[in-house]
Each structure stands twice: as structure tokens, then as C-alpha cells.
Amino acid sequence: MENKKNTLIMGAIFGAIIGLVAAMLLQRSAEKNESELTLKPGERLKLGALIVGLLRGIATLGDD
């Protein structure tokens, strides 16, 4: 039970850090281009598909 708790806590911490870095990169890109931060619907779809693929990959890490 302790291992499960530690795994969830570490996953939450890493997820928050990765999300923060991603937001900072998007913001920096918008500032560099001197534009507002906007994601077109096609970009949102691509990003969602990438995230789903990443989660599927993580889910199969323990499967052999």
C-alpha cells in the first residue's frame, strides 16, 4: 500500500513539473513571436493524441 501511495505522489509531482515546463515553453514561444498564446483546434487535437499515446505507453511499461 505504501508503494502505491509513493507512486501516486511521485506521478503527481512529475506531472505538475512537466505541465509547468510545457506552459512556460508555450508562453515563451508566444512572447518570442510577439503574439497571444493560442492553440488552433488542429494543434489541440495533435496534442491530445500525443498525450493519449504517452499515457498508453506508460500503462504498458509493466507488461511483458
C-alpha positions as a printed NumPy array, in Angstrom:
array([[  0.   ,   0.   ,   0.   ],
       [  2.876,   2.366,   0.809],
       [  4.43 ,   1.742,  -2.615],
       [  1.156,   2.66 ,  -4.337],
       [  0.936,   5.882,  -2.343],
       [  4.533,   6.821,  -3.186],
       [  3.95 ,   6.073,  -6.873],
       [  0.877,   8.316,  -6.967],
       [  2.656,  11.141,  -5.166],
       [  5.691,  10.963,  -7.451],
       [  3.447,  10.812, -10.527],
       [  1.554,  13.887,  -9.37 ],
       [  4.781,  15.784,  -8.717],
       [  6.301,  14.844, -12.08 ],
       [  3.049,  15.656, -13.873],
       [  2.876,  19.082, -12.271],
       [  6.502,  19.826, -13.147],
       [  6.08 ,  18.682, -16.749],
       [  2.866,  20.697, -17.099],
       [  4.553,  23.803, -15.71 ],
       [  7.51 ,  23.45 , -18.085],
       [  5.155,  22.915, -21.043],
       [  3.199,  26.056, -20.138],
       [  6.413,  28.041, -19.793],
       [  7.598,  26.856, -23.222],
       [  4.277,  27.79 , -24.826],
       [  4.366,  31.2  , -23.164],
       [  7.964,  31.783, -24.245],
       [  7.08 ,  30.858, -27.817],
       [  4.181,  33.316, -27.816],
       [  6.383,  36.087, -26.416],
       [  9.113,  35.355, -28.965],
       [  6.594,  35.641, -31.806],
       [  5.02 ,  38.697, -30.132],
       [  1.576,  37.133, -30.307],
       [ -1.084,  35.857, -27.945],
       [ -0.923,  32.302, -26.763],
       [ -3.444,  30.414, -28.872],
       [ -3.713,  26.816, -29.948],
       [ -5.649,  26.081, -33.095],
       [ -8.139,  23.2  , -32.977],
       [ -5.824,  21.04 , -35.095],
       [ -2.936,  21.68 , -32.708],
       [ -5.144,  20.793, -29.758],
       [ -6.127,  17.532, -31.427],
       [ -2.477,  16.649, -32.123],
       [ -1.519,  17.468, -28.545],
       [ -4.378,  15.36 , -27.181],
       [ -3.387,  12.413, -29.382],
       [  0.227,  12.693, -28.225],
       [ -0.834,  12.73 , -24.575],
       [ -3.102,   9.706, -25.041],
       [ -0.24 ,   7.867, -26.775],
       [  2.125,   8.744, -23.941],
       [ -0.343,   7.503, -21.325],
       [ -0.87 ,   4.251, -23.249],
       [  2.885,   3.762, -23.38 ],
       [  3.225,   4.358, -19.654],
       [  0.35 ,   1.957, -18.954],
       [  2.144,  -0.849, -20.82 ],
       [  5.539,  -0.373, -19.133],
       [  4.938,  -3.201, -16.665],
       [  3.548,  -5.627, -19.248],
       [  5.971,  -8.203, -20.619]])
